[in-house]
Amino acid sequence: MRLSSVRSLRAILFCCSILGLLTSVLRADLVWNAATGWRVEGGALSGLSGAEGGTALDQMNKARADEEAGNTRSAIKAYMRIGFRYPNSVYAPEAIYRTARLHLLRKEYTKSFQAFQTVLSVYPNTKRFNEIIGEQYRIASAMLDGARDRMFFGLLPGFNQRERALGFFEVIVGNAPYSDYAPLSLMNIARGFQQMKETESAIDSLDRMINNYPQSLLAPDAYIKLAQTHAALVDGPYYDQASTKESITYFTDFMLLFPSDTNIAAAEKGLDGMKTMLAESKMRMGDFYFYKRDNFKAARVFYNEAITSYPESPVAARARTRLNEVEAKAAKVAPAAAPAADGAAAPAPAPKKKKFFGIF
């Protein structure tokens, strides 16, 4: 019984593969020729036949004629009508694609991106997949760099759309996560957030970049930008040093992973600055306990941490000097208890009795 079931399953899979092969072979392509117009060739499956097929072909030719004549608005309307009326035909994906191209020509970037996205969403097997991803990336990049949609009948530019561009980059990552455009998009997202002063979001994008695409050619840039972005969050030695430590980690990782990168000198300088900052923070804490609280034990701890944080730095040299001062002052302020005459330690004074109401 099991053997027959396996054979049946294999037969079904074989039939499906043959059907898929036949479909791909029979599927028609839409080809443009300036002399003869659009024609269907290369297969028998155009999605339409008879009078309906002829009508759709006539409409495609009319739309292309408007396009060639520069009547972009009329062409867009005609192509959109074809895509809506004949969604399962060979004409629909081409009509929507040409709509996207015309919107781009008119600098209607948002409409163009959305039309391209419609092609990818409804017709994911389109032969234009890579081309469309590239166009979407160029649209998002242009908008991030300040390109604006044309509004008010194409006479005036619209508002800056940096936030929308970041959303478009995220769409590209979702459309083609294994393409070269995905890490590029994440790097642009980080750049956009930095321009908008949203540092935490920029860090998140860079973190996604190095985690999801560690082998990308952009990985070195992502590491050093992460280090520099964390460094930008550092407010000084008196504040929390969590960002300083993160920056040190990414500078160190960059130098270990990419020792021959052209940015190695910048990384060394950045690492020196962050390690100095961390050591200086420990020094300030030690000074507080030493000078303000006379807490020699706490002062020793922080001065030693300053030395450990950056042993070769001038800050470490200061910390060693300060430790000597701590020991000298501690010896003066808290000398050892004088021994008794017979060598035994002097007895501790008896505790005073408490008085009640100042009488007993």
C-alpha positions in Angstrom: 0.0 0.0 0.0 2.8 2.4 0.9 4.7 1.5 -2.3 1.7 2.4 -4.4 1.2 5.7 -2.6 4.8 6.6 -3.2 4.5 5.7 -6.9 1.3 7.8 -7.1 3.0 10.8 -5.5 5.9 10.5 -7.9 3.5 10.4 -10.9 1.7 13.5 -9.7 5.0 15.4 -9.2 6.2 14.3 -12.7 2.9 15.5 -14.2 3.2 18.9 -12.4 6.8 19.4 -13.6 5.8 18.6 -17.2 2.8 21.0 -16.9 5.1 23.7 -15.6 7.6 23.1 -18.4 4.8 23.2 -21.0 3.4 26.4 -19.4 6.8 28.1 -19.6 7.3 27.0 -23.2 3.8 28.0 -24.3 3.7 31.3 -22.4 3.7 34.2 -24.9 5.9 37.3 -24.8 4.9 40.7 -25.8 7.3 42.3 -28.2 7.4 45.9 -29.5 8.4 46.9 -33.0 8.4 50.5 -34.0 7.2 49.6 -37.5 4.5 47.0 -36.7 3.6 47.8 -33.1 3.0 45.3 -30.4 2.8 41.6 -31.2 2.5 38.4 -29.2 5.1 35.8 -30.0 6.9 32.8 -28.5 3.9 30.9 -27.2 0.3 30.2 -27.3 -0.8 31.4 -23.9 -1.5 35.1 -24.1 -4.4 35.0 -21.6 -6.8 36.4 -24.3 -8.2 35.2 -27.6 -10.5 36.2 -30.3 -12.1 39.7 -30.3 -11.1 40.4 -26.7 -7.4 39.7 -27.6 -7.7 42.0 -30.6 -9.2 44.8 -28.5 -6.5 44.6 -25.9 -3.8 44.6 -28.6 -5.4 47.7 -30.2 -5.5 49.5 -26.9 -1.8 48.6 -26.2 -0.9 50.1 -29.6 -2.9 53.2 -29.0 -1.3 53.7 -25.5 2.2 53.3 -27.1 1.3 55.8 -29.8 0.4 58.3 -27.1 3.6 57.5 -25.3 5.7 58.0 -28.4 4.0 61.3 -29.1 4.7 62.6 -25.6 1.1 62.5 -24.4 2.2 60.8 -21.2 -1.0 61.5 -19.2 -3.1 59.8 -21.9 -0.7 56.9 -22.2 -0.7 56.4 -18.5 -4.5 56.3 -18.4 -4.7 53.8 -21.3 -2.1 51.5 -19.8 -3.8 51.5 -16.4 -7.1 50.7 -18.1 -5.5 47.7 -19.8 -4.0 46.4 -16.6 -7.3 46.7 -14.8 -9.4 45.1 -17.6 -7.0 42.3 -18.6 -5.1 41.4 -15.4 -4.5 37.7 -16.5 -3.2 38.6 -20.0 0.3 39.0 -21.3 -0.5 42.7 -21.8 -1.1 43.6 -18.1 2.4 43.3 -16.7 3.8 45.3 -19.7 1.1 47.9 -19.4 1.7 48.5 -15.6 5.5 48.5 -16.2 5.2 51.2 -18.9 2.9 53.2 -16.5 5.8 53.1 -13.9 8.3 54.3 -16.6 6.0 57.2 -17.6 5.5 58.2 -14.0 9.2 58.3 -13.5 9.6 60.3 -16.7 7.2 62.8 -15.2 9.2 62.8 -11.9 6.2 61.3 -10.1 8.5 59.1 -8.0 6.0 57.7 -5.6 3.6 56.6 -8.2 6.4 55.2 -10.3 7.7 53.1 -7.3 4.2 51.9 -6.5 3.6 50.9 -10.1 6.8 49.0 -10.3 5.9 47.3 -7.0 2.5 46.2 -8.5 4.4 44.4 -11.2 6.5 42.6 -8.7 3.6 41.8 -6.4 1.1 40.6 -9.0 3.6 39.1 -11.5 6.6 37.9 -9.4 7.9 35.8 -12.3 8.4 38.7 -14.6 11.5 38.7 -16.6 12.0 42.4 -15.6 12.5 41.5 -11.9 16.1 42.6 -11.7 15.5 45.7 -13.8 12.6 46.8 -11.7 14.5 46.3 -8.4 17.3 48.5 -9.9 14.7 51.2 -10.8 13.2 51.1 -7.4 16.6 51.5 -5.8 17.3 54.5 -8.0 14.0 56.1 -7.1 14.5 55.6 -3.4 18.1 57.0 -3.6 17.0 60.0 -5.5 14.2 60.8 -3.0 16.7 60.3 -0.1 19.0 62.8 -1.7 16.2 65.4 -2.1 14.3 64.6 -5.2 10.6 65.5 -4.9 7.4 64.4 -6.5 6.0 66.8 -9.0 2.7 68.1 -7.8 0.1 70.7 -8.9 -0.1 69.6 -12.5 3.7 69.2 -12.7 4.4 72.9 -12.2 5.6 72.8 -8.6 7.7 70.3 -6.6 6.2 68.5 -3.6 7.6 68.2 -0.1 10.8 66.5 0.9 10.1 62.8 1.2 13.1 61.4 3.0 10.9 59.3 5.3 9.1 57.8 2.4 12.4 57.0 0.7 13.4 55.0 3.8 10.2 53.0 3.6 10.9 52.3 -0.1 14.4 51.0 0.8 12.7 48.6 3.3 10.4 47.4 0.5 13.5 46.7 -1.7 15.0 44.6 1.1 11.8 42.6 1.3 11.6 42.2 -2.5 15.1 41.0 -3.0 16.8 40.0 0.3 19.5 38.1 -1.5 20.4 40.7 -4.1 23.2 43.3 -3.9 20.5 45.9 -3.5 19.5 44.7 0.0 22.8 45.6 1.9 22.9 48.8 -0.2 19.4 49.7 0.9 20.2 49.1 4.6 23.2 51.3 4.4 21.0 54.0 2.8 18.4 53.6 5.5 21.1 54.2 8.1 22.3 57.3 6.3 18.8 58.6 6.1 18.2 58.1 9.8 21.5 59.9 10.6 20.4 62.8 8.5 17.2 62.9 10.5 19.1 62.7 13.8 17.5 59.4 14.7 20.7 57.8 15.8 19.2 54.7 17.5 17.3 53.8 14.3 20.5 54.3 12.3 22.4 51.9 14.6 19.6 49.3 14.2 19.9 49.4 10.4 23.7 49.1 10.5 23.4 46.2 13.0 21.0 44.5 10.6 23.5 45.0 7.8 26.4 43.3 9.5 24.3 40.5 10.9 22.4 39.7 7.7 25.2 40.4 5.2 28.5 39.8 6.9 30.2 38.8 3.6 29.0 42.0 1.8 31.6 44.4 0.4 29.8 47.0 2.5 30.5 45.2 5.8 33.7 47.2 6.6 31.8 50.5 6.1 29.0 49.2 8.3 31.3 48.3 11.2 33.2 51.6 11.2 30.0 53.6 10.9 28.5 51.7 13.8 31.6 52.5 15.9 31.4 56.2 14.9 27.7 56.4 15.4 28.0 55.0 19.0 30.9 57.4 19.6 28.6 60.3 18.6 26.3 59.4 21.4 29.0 59.9 24.0 28.3 63.1 26.0 31.6 63.1 28.0 33.4 61.5 30.9 30.8 62.5 33.5 28.0 60.5 31.8 27.1 56.9 31.3 29.7 55.1 29.2 27.6 52.4 27.6 27.9 54.0 24.1 31.7 54.4 24.7 32.0 50.6 25.3 29.9 49.8 22.3 32.1 52.0 20.1 35.2 50.4 21.5 33.8 47.0 20.6 33.0 47.9 17.0 36.3 49.8 16.4 38.1 46.7 17.7 36.1 44.3 15.6 36.7 46.4 12.5 40.5 46.4 13.1 40.5 42.7 13.6 38.3 41.7 10.7 39.6 44.3 8.1 43.2 45.0 9.0 44.1 46.1 5.5 41.1 48.4 5.0 41.7 52.0 3.9 39.9 53.3 7.1 42.2 51.5 9.5 43.9 54.8 10.5 40.5 56.4 11.3 39.6 53.3 13.3 42.8 53.5 15.3 42.2 57.2 16.0 38.6 56.5 17.0 39.5 53.6 19.3 42.2 55.8 21.0 39.6 58.5 21.6 37.0 56.1 23.1 39.5 54.2 25.3 40.8 57.6 26.6 37.2 58.7 27.3 36.4 55.5 29.2 39.7 55.8 31.3 39.0 59.5 31.9 35.5 58.6 33.2 37.0 56.2 35.7 39.5 58.9 36.8 36.7 61.3 37.5 34.9 58.8 39.6 38.1 58.1 41.5 38.7 61.8 42.1 35.1 62.2 43.4 35.6 59.5 46.0 39.1 60.6 46.8 38.6 64.4 47.1 34.9 64.7 48.0 34.3 61.6 50.2 37.7 60.5 51.5 36.7 57.0 50.5 40.1 55.6 49.8 38.9 52.1 49.0 36.5 53.3 46.3 39.1 55.6 44.9 41.6 52.8 44.6 39.0 50.7 42.7 38.3 53.4 40.1 41.9 54.5 39.6 42.9 50.9 39.0 40.0 50.6 36.5 41.3 53.7 34.7 44.7 52.0 34.4 43.1 48.7 33.1 40.9 50.6 30.6 43.9 52.0 28.7 47.2 51.0 30.3 49.4 52.8 27.8 47.6 56.2 28.0 48.5 59.4 29.8 45.3 58.9 31.8 46.7 55.7 33.2 49.9 57.5 34.2 47.8 60.0 36.1 45.9 57.2 37.8 49.1 55.6 39.0 50.3 58.9 40.4 46.9 59.4 42.1 47.1 55.9 43.7 50.3 57.0 45.4 48.6 60.0 46.7 45.8 57.9 48.0 48.2 55.6 49.9 50.0 58.6 51.4 46.9 60.3 52.6 45.4 57.1 53.9 48.5 56.5 56.0 48.1 60.0 57.6 44.4 60.0 58.2 44.1 56.4 59.5 47.3 55.4 61.3 47.5 52.0 62.9 46.3 51.8 66.5 49.2 52.2 69.0 50.1 48.9 70.7 49.9 48.4 74.5 53.0 48.3 76.7 53.1 44.5 76.8 52.7 44.4 73.0 49.0 43.5 73.1 46.6 45.7 71.2 45.0 48.5 73.3 41.5 47.6 74.5 38.6 49.2 72.8 36.8 51.9 74.9 33.7 50.7 76.6 30.5 51.8 74.9 28.7 54.7 76.5 25.4 54.0 78.2 22.3 55.5 76.6 20.5 58.0 78.7 16.7 58.2 78.8 15.2 61.7 78.7 18.7 63.0 79.5 18.5 61.8 83.1 19.4 58.1 83.4 
